[in-house]
Amino acid sequence: MIIRRASQARVLFVIDDMGVGGAQKQVAAAASGLDAAGVSMGIVCLERGGVNLDRLQGAREVHVLGAPRVFDHNGLRAAAALARIIRSGRWDVVEAYLPAAHFISGLAGAAGRAGLVAARRNLANLDPRWYAAAAAYLNRATAFSITNSRTVKESIVRRYAVSPSKIAVVPNIIEPPAAGVSRAEARRRLSIPENAFVAAAVGTIGRVKNYPVLVRAFAALLPAVPNALLVIAGDGPRRRAVTALGRSLGLDGRLRMLGMTREVDAVLAAADVFVHASTSEGSSNALLEAMAAGLPAVVSDIPANRETLGGSGRYFAPADWRGCLEGILEYATNPGAAACDGARGRRRIEKRFIPAKSISRRMRIYNTLLEASR
């Protein structure tokens, strides 16, 4: 029997879609890194493609199944289609991102040949109820799990009693900021005055991101920092509510809701401070990107943010808008502290979140699975 090494492996990524999102961005980054390492890889989107599908490099196969749901006959059809794809492509590893993809890959049984790897990105207590009900089966069907932080790993071990030896922490891949986006150019693009103090937030506008805390803190900041501007890049189910809250607090002209944008690099380059108010995280891509851009960060004091930011920022208790205000105000009135913490955060990214290291850890996992397949 011929045993392949990881660099000769065939790896198939499975995900709901490849639209705008942290998981989708990570799939594109991981696939590109594996392609550079010589790994043959492909991707299956259960529902639809998206903008991050364009970022994929070197994919041997791309399949978009168009399954609108996975909890009825469409899910069974998707699992059957995935099983055929795995067999026909002779894939060695199936790496499933997010609960629906993990579930469908489990139903497909990795076609009886490939090792199933679950890429887990959220705390186990946030898993959908149906996923928790299927967890016992999925844990048996899964050869290995990858988490993007120790916080996520520990939550899975606690909730599902999965052996820690079957879970590896592989940090998110954070690419260096795009070269050539200067502060002046970024502000020109976004129509931001040069003398403004800019607080920025990036991410889906949903319940756990807790944007009302940030908006209330910013409204209280304005009397002390009248040239302040709050820029929020992202969209989601609570965007209208956040916009309405800003209007009720008199923030017209001081709150910029950009929606989904490809100008995130410009938002970070234009900002003076990054603010992140989530009540729950696995590992925030937005926070990592802000750190890579050298921004000081004011964040909610939750385990994942502590793991990411360390001592290079300011923390406030979740839902405490006054604590959030204090952190922003400190950086607004003390540029030296802001510059120092921003530089410390960037050095932390350069030391801990190295793309080559994440790809190397994946390769070791694939090697283990290939050895076991003998």
WOCORTA-V958567 format. One record per pair of residues at least 4 apart in sequence whose C-alpha atoms are under 6 Angstrom apart, sorted by sequence separation. I is the first residue (numbers start at 1). J is the second residue. D is the distance in Angstrom with one decimal. If there is no record, write none. Layout:
BEGIN
i:I j:J d:D
i:I j:J d:D
END
This chain:
BEGIN
i:4 j:8 d:5.6
i:26 j:30 d:5.9
i:27 j:31 d:5.9
i:35 j:39 d:5.3
i:70 j:74 d:5.6
i:71 j:75 d:5.5
i:85 j:89 d:5.9
i:86 j:90 d:5.8
i:97 j:101 d:5.8
i:101 j:105 d:6.0
i:110 j:114 d:5.2
i:135 j:139 d:5.9
i:138 j:142 d:6.0
i:156 j:160 d:5.7
i:157 j:161 d:4.8
i:182 j:186 d:6.0
i:187 j:191 d:5.7
i:221 j:225 d:6.0
i:222 j:226 d:4.7
i:247 j:251 d:5.5
i:251 j:255 d:5.7
i:266 j:270 d:6.0
i:291 j:295 d:5.5
i:305 j:309 d:5.8
i:306 j:310 d:5.1
i:325 j:329 d:6.0
i:330 j:334 d:5.9
i:331 j:335 d:6.0
i:338 j:342 d:6.0
i:348 j:352 d:5.9
i:349 j:353 d:5.1
i:34 j:39 d:5.3
i:69 j:74 d:5.9
i:70 j:75 d:3.7
i:86 j:91 d:5.5
i:96 j:101 d:5.4
i:157 j:162 d:4.9
i:187 j:192 d:4.8
i:246 j:251 d:5.2
i:247 j:252 d:5.8
i:290 j:295 d:5.5
i:18 j:24 d:5.1
i:96 j:102 d:5.0
i:147 j:153 d:5.9
i:67 j:74 d:5.8
i:316 j:323 d:4.9
i:331 j:338 d:5.1
i:316 j:324 d:5.5
i:314 j:327 d:5.7
i:301 j:315 d:5.3
i:300 j:315 d:5.5
i:301 j:316 d:5.5
i:48 j:64 d:5.7
i:297 j:313 d:5.1
i:298 j:314 d:4.7
i:299 j:315 d:5.0
i:300 j:316 d:5.0
i:301 j:317 d:5.3
i:42 j:59 d:4.8
i:298 j:315 d:5.8
i:300 j:317 d:5.7
i:41 j:59 d:5.5
i:42 j:60 d:5.2
i:47 j:65 d:6.0
i:48 j:66 d:5.6
i:300 j:318 d:5.1
i:41 j:60 d:5.8
i:42 j:61 d:4.6
i:43 j:62 d:5.0
i:44 j:63 d:4.7
i:45 j:64 d:4.7
i:46 j:65 d:5.1
i:47 j:66 d:4.4
i:42 j:62 d:5.8
i:44 j:64 d:5.9
i:47 j:67 d:4.8
i:149 j:169 d:5.7
i:46 j:67 d:5.7
i:47 j:68 d:5.7
i:93 j:114 d:4.9
i:146 j:167 d:5.7
i:148 j:169 d:5.6
i:283 j:304 d:5.8
i:92 j:114 d:4.5
i:93 j:115 d:4.8
i:94 j:116 d:4.9
i:95 j:117 d:4.6
i:96 j:118 d:5.0
i:97 j:119 d:4.9
i:144 j:166 d:5.2
i:145 j:167 d:4.7
i:146 j:168 d:5.0
i:147 j:169 d:4.9
i:148 j:170 d:5.2
i:273 j:295 d:5.7
i:275 j:297 d:5.8
i:277 j:299 d:5.7
i:282 j:304 d:5.8
i:35 j:58 d:5.8
i:94 j:117 d:6.0
i:95 j:118 d:5.8
i:96 j:119 d:5.8
i:146 j:169 d:5.8
i:147 j:170 d:6.0
i:148 j:171 d:4.6
i:273 j:296 d:5.3
i:274 j:297 d:4.7
i:275 j:298 d:4.8
i:276 j:299 d:4.6
i:277 j:300 d:5.0
i:281 j:304 d:5.9
i:148 j:172 d:5.8
i:235 j:259 d:4.9
i:273 j:297 d:5.9
i:275 j:299 d:5.8
i:32 j:57 d:5.2
i:79 j:104 d:5.3
i:83 j:108 d:5.1
i:117 j:142 d:6.0
i:229 j:254 d:5.0
i:230 j:255 d:4.9
i:231 j:256 d:4.7
i:232 j:257 d:5.1
i:233 j:258 d:5.0
i:234 j:259 d:4.5
i:235 j:260 d:5.6
i:116 j:142 d:5.0
i:117 j:143 d:5.9
i:119 j:145 d:5.9
i:120 j:146 d:5.9
i:121 j:147 d:5.8
i:233 j:259 d:5.4
i:234 j:260 d:4.7
i:28 j:55 d:6.0
i:116 j:143 d:5.3
i:117 j:144 d:4.9
i:118 j:145 d:4.6
i:119 j:146 d:4.7
i:120 j:147 d:4.9
i:121 j:148 d:5.9
i:17 j:45 d:5.0
i:28 j:56 d:5.2
i:79 j:107 d:5.9
i:83 j:111 d:4.9
i:115 j:143 d:5.8
i:117 j:145 d:5.4
i:119 j:147 d:6.0
i:313 j:341 d:6.0
i:12 j:41 d:5.5
i:14 j:43 d:5.8
i:16 j:45 d:5.3
i:79 j:108 d:4.8
i:123 j:152 d:5.0
i:298 j:327 d:5.8
i:312 j:341 d:5.1
i:9 j:39 d:5.7
i:10 j:40 d:4.8
i:11 j:41 d:4.6
i:12 j:42 d:4.8
i:13 j:43 d:4.6
i:14 j:44 d:4.8
i:15 j:45 d:5.2
i:16 j:46 d:4.8
i:17 j:47 d:5.7
i:197 j:227 d:6.0
i:198 j:228 d:5.8
i:200 j:230 d:5.9
i:202 j:232 d:5.8
i:204 j:234 d:5.3
i:205 j:235 d:5.3
i:206 j:236 d:5.7
i:7 j:38 d:5.6
i:8 j:39 d:5.6
i:10 j:41 d:5.5
i:12 j:43 d:5.4
i:16 j:47 d:5.5
i:17 j:48 d:5.0
i:18 j:49 d:5.0
i:19 j:50 d:4.0
i:124 j:155 d:5.4
i:196 j:227 d:5.1
i:197 j:228 d:4.5
i:198 j:229 d:4.9
i:199 j:230 d:4.9
i:200 j:231 d:4.8
i:201 j:232 d:4.9
i:202 j:233 d:4.8
i:203 j:234 d:5.0
i:204 j:235 d:5.3
i:205 j:236 d:4.4
i:206 j:237 d:5.8
i:7 j:39 d:5.0
i:17 j:49 d:5.2
i:18 j:50 d:4.5
i:19 j:51 d:5.3
i:106 j:138 d:5.9
i:123 j:155 d:5.8
i:124 j:156 d:5.3
i:196 j:228 d:5.6
i:198 j:230 d:5.9
i:200 j:232 d:5.9
i:202 j:234 d:5.9
i:204 j:236 d:5.3
i:206 j:238 d:5.4
i:312 j:344 d:5.7
i:19 j:52 d:5.8
i:205 j:238 d:5.5
i:312 j:345 d:5.4
i:18 j:52 d:5.2
i:205 j:239 d:5.7
i:18 j:53 d:5.5
i:106 j:141 d:6.0
i:279 j:318 d:5.8
i:296 j:338 d:5.5
i:296 j:341 d:5.4
i:296 j:342 d:4.1
i:295 j:342 d:4.5
i:294 j:342 d:4.5
i:294 j:343 d:5.5
i:294 j:346 d:5.1
i:291 j:345 d:5.0
i:292 j:346 d:4.8
i:291 j:346 d:5.1
i:292 j:349 d:6.0
i:210 j:277 d:5.6
i:209 j:277 d:5.9
i:210 j:278 d:5.4
i:209 j:278 d:4.0
i:208 j:278 d:5.5
i:200 j:271 d:5.9
i:208 j:279 d:5.3
i:199 j:271 d:5.9
i:198 j:271 d:4.8
i:201 j:274 d:5.9
i:198 j:272 d:5.2
i:199 j:273 d:5.0
i:200 j:274 d:4.9
i:201 j:275 d:5.4
i:199 j:274 d:5.8
i:11 j:91 d:5.9
i:186 j:266 d:4.7
i:10 j:91 d:4.9
i:13 j:94 d:5.9
i:10 j:92 d:5.2
i:11 j:93 d:4.8
i:12 j:94 d:4.8
i:13 j:95 d:4.8
i:14 j:96 d:4.7
i:15 j:97 d:5.1
i:11 j:94 d:5.9
i:13 j:96 d:5.9
i:187 j:270 d:5.4
i:186 j:270 d:5.3
i:202 j:286 d:5.9
i:16 j:101 d:6.0
i:15 j:101 d:5.1
i:183 j:269 d:5.2
i:14 j:101 d:5.9
i:183 j:270 d:5.0
i:217 j:321 d:5.0
i:213 j:319 d:5.9
i:213 j:321 d:4.9
i:217 j:325 d:4.7
i:152 j:282 d:5.6
i:151 j:304 d:5.8
i:123 j:282 d:5.8
i:122 j:282 d:4.7
i:121 j:282 d:5.6
i:173 j:355 d:5.0
i:170 j:358 d:5.6
i:6 j:363 d:5.5
i:6 j:366 d:5.5
i:6 j:367 d:4.9
i:5 j:367 d:6.0
END
